[in-house]
Amino acid sequence: MNWLAKHILLFHVAAFVIALGWIHGGTRPEWLLPVIPWMSLAILEWFLLCAQPKKDELLLDSRERVWSVLKKDYLLHIALAFTVLLVIPFFNIAQEPIFVEATQKWQAFAPPINWLPFTTDIHRHGVVLLWFIPAMIAVLAVKHGLLKRSKRILLETICWNGAALALLGFVQLSWQTDSILWLTKMEGEFFSVFGYVNLGAAYFTLIGAISFGLWLQQAAEDVNLAAVSTLHPDELQSAWRVHRMVFPTLLCFAGAIATLSRAGIILCFLLFVFFVIYGLGYIWKRIDLGVRISILSGVSAFIFILVVLFFALRLEGLKRELATITWSAVIERVTGSGQYHVRVAKKIASDYPIFGVGGWGYPVYQGVYLTPEEAKGKQIVGGSNVHNDMFQFLAEHGVIGFGLMMAFALGVVIPLLLEAIRFCRLKPTGGQRPGSVLKTHWFYRLPPVIVAVFAGTTATVAHSFGDLPFRSPAILVIWLLAFVCASGWLPAIKK
């Protein structure tokens, strides 16, 4: 089979993920509209026509295999149901609430068909179609259209793209530019392509975690310590090939901290502690005493260098943000007790529980539920968001819409979790090479990539309780694809 035809789907998905990142993290719908729909259609076309064939399989056979499996995939049915749910409001438009001066109260209006999903503005509602439909297409294409090796290549490509965006952020800081990509002038703080620094922090934290998993996986394979290896036992690797993912790891974690997002700083610290403990545990029983001492010395030296750099470089902005991080501040942000947004979103969700008020309907209906005191101090910059993804999605898409979102997300998480459990239950065999004998604790039998994906995505979910990472298509797509691509490091196991 022609090499280009075999890999054209991989190229399109990679280009799609890269484009979402560079177009302001997917947060500029006017820039997404001329690009993303066409890229999504191209992915869908190549997925259905040029799915990657397995060994000794013809293109026609792979196409028939994908179509046969796709029809039975619950993710497809969830995606179609959610798409229908998002399209109906284009034909069921309600008038926006108005403030009646005579009564000094807000008046809301019912849509033409009260028992169907609705919106007050098709342009605002249409933005969510640019988020969810392309993401669902990409997930289905990668899940069924790419082989394991291509999934591994795609995940590494995502990490290198994140490293490039982090490097861009540091170049902009040194340049002292006030414009994203030297094109879009910004009044407030920004980092790299993210006009809202918390989105940048969530993006780089997620990719930094995945990059670490890739690095530890390749390092373990190089010294025959990996329980699962993607290399031939006799294959040699250069130092660059083994440790290349150190650079995306450091750049992305540094980028997350450089955003000066408090959530990013906290999550990077927690992930750093977790990965140090996990990394040492993963290799501890597989190495001798001399190597253990060397590794502990290296980790200690690295931490010492970080502390010295922190004080020597006079990072005033970082120190200022660190001083504001308190336990009470974290609780206040996660619970939403410090502002009116969560309370208002809960009230909207209780009044419109089934289908919500449509995409970006929260800022439209927000005024209806504000007290006079809250209306006077209404947040202008960032006030269109609840800063809690769960409650905003509930308010805008109701129990049905949010339930379909959760069902799709669990549809990519649970299969990887089940594959990992089946792998952990494998019994060691005498024919395996020493580095892959499954005699360690079940947690350390897993490929590090799998652990890193679960750790990084959990950090994003934790972030979403106090902010809005899933309202960036760039983060949403990578979060979903991480689970699908991570299966490329697990062998096929009979159920």
C-alpha positions in Angstrom: 0.0 0.0 0.0 1.1 3.5 -0.7 2.9 5.0 2.3 1.1 8.4 2.1 -2.3 6.8 1.8 -1.5 4.6 4.8 -0.6 7.6 7.0 -2.8 10.4 5.6 -5.3 10.0 8.4 -2.5 10.4 11.0 -1.3 13.6 9.3 -4.8 15.1 9.2 -5.5 14.4 12.9 -2.1 15.7 13.9 -2.6 18.9 11.8 -6.1 19.3 13.4 -4.7 19.1 17.0 -1.8 21.5 16.1 -4.2 24.0 14.5 -6.5 24.1 17.5 -3.6 24.9 19.7 -2.1 27.6 17.6 -5.5 29.3 16.9 -5.5 30.9 20.4 -6.1 27.5 22.0 -9.4 27.2 20.0 -10.9 30.2 21.8 -11.4 32.4 18.8 -14.5 31.1 17.0 -14.2 33.6 14.2 -10.8 32.1 13.3 -11.9 28.5 13.9 -14.9 28.7 11.5 -12.9 29.0 8.3 -10.5 26.1 9.3 -11.8 23.5 11.8 -15.0 22.4 10.0 -13.1 21.6 6.8 -10.3 19.8 8.7 -13.0 17.8 10.5 -14.6 16.8 7.3 -11.2 15.8 5.9 -10.6 13.6 9.0 -14.0 12.0 8.6 -13.4 11.3 4.9 -9.9 9.7 5.3 -11.2 7.8 8.4 -14.0 6.2 6.4 -12.0 5.7 3.2 -8.3 5.2 4.3 -8.2 3.6 7.7 -4.8 2.1 8.4 -4.7 -1.5 7.4 -3.2 -4.2 9.7 -0.4 -6.4 8.6 -1.3 -8.4 5.4 -4.6 -6.5 5.2 -5.8 -4.7 2.1 -7.2 -1.2 2.1 -10.6 -2.4 1.2 -10.5 -4.9 4.0 -9.5 -2.3 6.6 -12.3 -0.1 5.4 -14.9 -2.8 5.8 -13.4 -3.7 9.2 -13.7 -0.1 10.4 -17.2 0.3 9.1 -18.3 -2.9 10.7 -16.8 -2.0 14.1 -17.9 1.6 14.0 -21.6 0.7 13.6 -21.5 -1.2 16.9 -19.5 1.4 18.8 -21.5 3.1 21.5 -19.3 6.2 21.1 -20.8 6.7 17.7 -24.3 6.5 19.0 -23.5 8.9 21.8 -21.9 11.4 19.4 -24.9 11.3 17.0 -27.3 11.8 19.9 -25.3 14.8 21.2 -25.0 16.2 17.7 -28.8 16.1 17.3 -29.2 17.7 20.7 -26.9 20.6 19.6 -28.5 21.1 16.2 -32.2 21.3 17.4 -31.8 24.8 19.1 -31.0 26.3 15.6 -34.7 25.7 14.9 -36.1 26.6 18.4 -35.0 30.1 19.2 -36.3 32.0 22.2 -36.2 35.7 22.9 -33.5 36.9 25.3 -34.6 37.9 28.8 -35.3 41.6 29.2 -35.3 43.9 32.2 -38.7 45.5 32.7 -38.2 49.0 34.1 -41.8 49.3 35.3 -41.6 46.2 37.6 -37.8 46.4 38.1 -37.7 42.7 37.3 -36.3 40.4 34.6 -38.7 38.7 32.2 -37.8 35.4 30.5 -39.5 34.1 27.4 -40.4 30.5 26.5 -39.1 29.1 23.2 -41.6 28.1 20.4 -41.5 24.5 21.5 -41.0 24.4 25.2 -40.1 20.7 25.6 -37.2 20.8 23.1 -33.6 22.3 23.5 -33.5 26.0 22.6 -31.1 28.9 22.4 -31.5 32.7 22.3 -28.7 33.2 19.8 -27.7 30.7 17.1 -24.3 32.4 16.6 -23.3 31.9 20.3 -24.8 28.4 20.4 -23.0 27.5 17.2 -19.6 28.0 18.9 -20.1 24.8 20.9 -20.5 22.8 17.6 -16.9 23.9 16.8 -15.8 22.3 20.0 -17.6 19.1 20.4 -18.4 17.7 16.9 -14.7 17.9 15.7 -13.5 16.4 19.0 -15.9 13.5 18.7 -14.9 12.9 15.0 -11.2 12.9 15.9 -11.7 10.5 18.8 -13.6 8.0 16.6 -11.0 8.4 13.8 -8.1 7.7 16.1 -9.8 4.9 17.9 -10.7 2.9 14.8 -8.6 4.3 12.0 -5.1 4.3 13.5 -2.9 1.4 14.5 -1.1 1.3 17.8 2.2 2.6 16.4 0.4 5.6 14.8 -1.3 6.3 18.1 2.0 6.5 19.8 3.4 8.8 17.1 0.3 11.1 17.5 0.6 11.4 21.2 4.3 12.3 20.9 3.4 14.9 18.2 0.9 16.4 20.6 3.6 16.7 23.3 6.1 18.4 20.9 3.5 20.8 19.7 2.9 21.7 23.4 6.6 22.2 23.8 6.7 24.5 20.8 3.8 26.6 22.2 5.6 26.8 25.6 8.8 27.9 24.0 6.8 30.6 22.1 5.5 31.9 25.4 9.1 32.3 26.7 10.1 34.1 23.5 7.2 36.5 23.9 8.2 37.2 27.5 11.7 38.0 26.5 10.5 40.1 23.6 8.1 41.9 26.0 5.4 41.9 23.3 1.8 42.9 24.1 0.3 40.8 21.3 -0.3 37.1 21.0 1.7 35.8 18.0 2.7 39.5 17.5 -0.8 39.9 15.8 -3.5 40.1 18.4 -3.1 43.0 20.9 -4.0 42.0 24.5 -4.9 44.4 27.3 -4.4 41.9 30.1 -2.0 39.1 30.9 -1.4 36.3 28.4 1.1 33.5 27.8 1.9 31.9 24.5 -1.3 31.7 22.4 -3.6 31.7 25.5 -5.3 35.0 26.3 -6.5 33.6 29.5 -3.6 32.3 31.5 -5.5 29.6 33.4 -6.3 27.9 30.1 -2.5 28.0 29.3 -1.7 26.5 32.7 -4.2 23.6 32.2 -2.9 23.0 28.6 0.8 22.8 29.5 0.1 20.9 32.8 -1.7 18.1 30.9 0.9 17.9 28.1 3.8 18.0 30.6 2.4 15.1 32.5 2.0 13.0 29.3 5.5 14.0 28.2 6.9 12.7 31.5 5.2 9.4 31.0 6.6 9.1 27.4 10.1 9.8 28.7 9.9 7.3 31.6 8.5 4.7 29.2 11.4 5.1 26.7 14.0 5.3 29.4 12.7 2.0 31.0 12.6 0.4 27.6 16.2 1.3 26.9 17.5 -0.5 30.0 15.0 -3.4 29.7 13.0 -2.3 32.8 9.7 -1.8 31.0 6.9 -4.3 31.6 5.7 -3.5 28.1 8.1 -2.6 25.3 7.4 -1.2 21.9 11.0 -2.1 20.7 12.5 -5.2 19.4 14.7 -6.8 22.2 17.8 -6.3 20.1 17.0 -2.8 18.9 19.5 -0.1 20.1 18.6 3.5 20.9 20.6 6.6 20.9 20.7 8.9 23.9 18.6 11.4 22.0 15.9 8.9 21.2 15.8 7.7 24.8 15.7 11.0 26.6 14.2 13.4 23.9 10.9 13.7 25.8 12.7 15.4 28.7 12.6 18.6 26.7 8.8 18.7 26.2 8.4 17.7 29.9 10.5 20.6 31.2 9.2 23.2 28.7 5.5 22.4 29.4 5.8 22.3 33.2 7.9 25.5 33.1 5.3 27.0 30.7 2.5 26.1 33.1 4.3 27.8 36.0 5.3 30.8 33.8 1.6 31.6 33.2 1.5 32.6 36.9 -1.8 30.7 37.3 -2.2 29.6 40.9 -4.0 26.5 39.8 -1.2 25.7 37.4 1.5 26.2 40.1 -0.4 24.0 42.6 -1.1 21.2 40.0 2.5 21.2 38.7 3.8 20.9 42.3 1.4 18.0 43.1 2.3 16.2 39.8 6.0 16.7 40.4 5.7 15.1 43.8 3.6 12.2 42.4 5.9 11.6 39.5 9.0 11.6 41.7 7.5 9.0 44.0 6.0 7.0 41.1 9.2 7.1 39.1 11.3 5.9 41.9 8.8 3.2 42.8 8.7 2.0 39.2 12.4 1.3 38.9 13.3 0.8 42.6 13.1 -3.0 42.7 14.5 -3.4 39.2 17.9 -1.7 39.8 20.9 -2.3 42.1 22.0 -0.2 45.0 24.6 1.9 43.1 22.0 3.0 40.6 19.5 3.8 43.4 22.0 6.1 45.0 22.8 7.8 41.7 19.1 8.5 41.0 18.4 9.8 44.5 21.4 12.1 44.2 20.2 13.3 40.8 16.7 14.1 42.1 18.1 15.9 45.1 20.4 17.9 42.9 17.5 18.8 40.6 15.3 20.0 43.5 18.3 22.0 44.9 18.9 23.7 41.6 15.2 24.6 41.3 15.2 26.2 44.8 18.5 28.2 44.0 17.1 29.4 40.7 13.9 30.5 42.3 15.7 32.8 44.7 18.6 33.8 42.4 16.4 34.9 39.5 14.2 37.1 41.7 11.0 35.8 40.2 8.8 38.5 41.8 5.7 37.6 39.9 5.9 34.0 40.8 6.6 34.8 44.5 3.7 37.2 44.5 1.3 34.4 43.2 2.7 31.9 45.7 2.0 34.3 48.5 -1.7 34.3 47.6 -2.1 30.5 47.6 -3.8 29.5 50.8 -6.0 26.6 51.7 -9.0 28.9 52.3 -8.5 30.5 48.8 -8.4 27.1 47.2 -11.6 26.0 48.9 -13.3 29.3 48.0 -12.4 28.9 44.3 -13.4 25.2 44.1 -16.7 25.7 45.8 -17.4 29.0 44.1 -18.4 30.6 47.5 -16.4 33.7 46.7 -18.5 34.8 43.7 -22.1 34.6 42.5 -21.3 32.4 39.4 -21.8 29.0 40.8 -25.0 30.0 42.7 -26.5 31.5 39.5 -25.5 28.5 37.4 -27.2 26.1 39.9 -30.3 28.2 39.8 -30.4 28.2 36.0 -29.9 24.4 36.0 -32.7 24.0 38.5 -35.1 26.1 36.3 -34.1 24.5 33.0 -33.0 21.0 34.2 -33.6 18.9 31.1 -31.9 20.8 28.2 -30.5 23.9 29.8 -30.5 27.3 28.1 -28.2 26.6 25.1 -24.6 27.1 24.3 -23.2 30.2 26.0 -26.6 30.8 27.5 -25.2 31.3 30.9 -24.2 35.0 30.4 -27.6 35.7 28.7 -29.6 34.4 31.7 -27.1 35.5 34.3 -28.8 38.8 35.0 -32.1 37.2 35.8 -30.7 35.6 38.9 -28.4 38.3 40.2 -29.3 40.2 43.4 -29.1 44.0 43.2 -25.8 44.0 45.1 -24.3 41.4 42.8 -25.6 43.3 39.7 -23.7 46.4 40.9 -20.5 44.5 41.3 -21.0 42.3 38.2 -17.8 40.8 36.8 -17.0 42.2 33.4 -13.8 40.5 32.3 -14.3 36.7 32.5 -17.9 37.2 33.7 -19.3 35.1 30.8 -18.0 31.9 32.5 -19.0 30.2 35.7 -15.4 29.2 36.4 -16.7 25.7 37.1 -17.1 23.6 33.9 -19.5 21.1 35.4 -22.1 23.7 36.5 -21.8 25.8 33.3 -22.3 22.7 31.1 -25.3 21.7 33.3 -26.8 25.2 33.0 -26.3 25.4 29.3 -27.0 21.8 28.2 -29.1 20.4 31.0 -29.0 16.9 32.5 -29.4 15.3 29.0 -26.6 17.3 27.3 -24.2 17.0 30.3 -25.1 13.3 30.6 -24.2 12.7 27.0 -20.9 14.6 27.5 -20.1 12.4 30.5 -21.1 9.3 28.7 -18.7 10.1 25.8 -15.9 10.9 28.2 -16.4 7.7 30.2 -16.5 5.9 26.8 -12.9 6.7 26.2 -11.7 6.4 29.9 -13.3 3.1 30.8 -12.0 1.0 27.9 -8.4 2.1 28.7 -9.0 1.3 32.4 -10.3 -2.1 31.6 -7.4 -2.8 29.2 -5.0 -1.8 32.0 -6.7 -4.0 34.5 -6.6 -7.0 32.2 -2.9 -6.4 31.6 -2.2 -6.2 35.3 -3.9 -9.5 35.8 -1.5 -11.3 33.4 0.6 -14.0 34.9 4.4 -13.8 34.4 5.7 -16.4 31.9 9.2 -18.0 31.7 9.6 -16.9 28.1 9.7 -13.2 28.9 12.9 -11.3 29.1 13.9 -10.2 32.6 13.0 -6.6 32.3 9.4 -7.4 31.4 8.6 -10.1 34.0 5.5 -9.1 35.8 6.6 -9.7 39.4 6.3 -6.2 40.8 3.2 -4.6 42.4 0.3 -4.3 39.9 0.6 -0.5 39.9 4.2 -0.7 38.6 3.3 -3.2 35.9 1.5 -0.6 33.9 3.4 1.3 31.2 4.3 4.7 32.6 2.4 6.4 29.7 -0.9 5.0 31.0 -0.2 6.2 34.6 0.9 9.7 33.3 -2.3 10.0 31.2 -4.5 9.2 34.1 -2.5 11.6 36.4 -2.5 14.5 33.8 -6.2 14.2 32.9 -7.1 14.0 36.6 -5.3 17.2 37.2 -7.3 18.8 34.4 -10.6 17.6 35.9 -9.5 19.0 39.3 -8.7 22.3 37.6 -12.2 22.3 36.0 -13.8 22.6 39.4 -12.3 26.0 39.9 -12.0 27.2 36.3 -12.9 26.4 32.7 -10.2 24.2 31.0 -12.8 22.2 29.1 -14.1 25.3 27.4 -10.9 25.4 25.3 -11.2 22.9 22.3 -7.4 22.5 22.3 -7.5 21.1 25.9 -10.8 19.1 25.3 -9.4 17.3 22.2 -6.1 16.4 23.8 -7.8 15.2 27.0 -10.0 12.8 25.0 -7.3 11.7 22.6 -4.8 11.0 25.4 -6.9 8.0 26.5 -7.4 6.7 23.0 -3.7 7.0 22.1 -2.4 5.6 25.4 -3.9 2.2 24.4 -1.1 2.1 21.8 1.3 1.0 24.6 -0.8 -1.9 25.7 -0.6 -5.3 24.0 -3.8 -6.8 22.6 -5.2 -9.1 25.3 -8.0 -11.6 24.8 -10.9 -10.8 27.1 
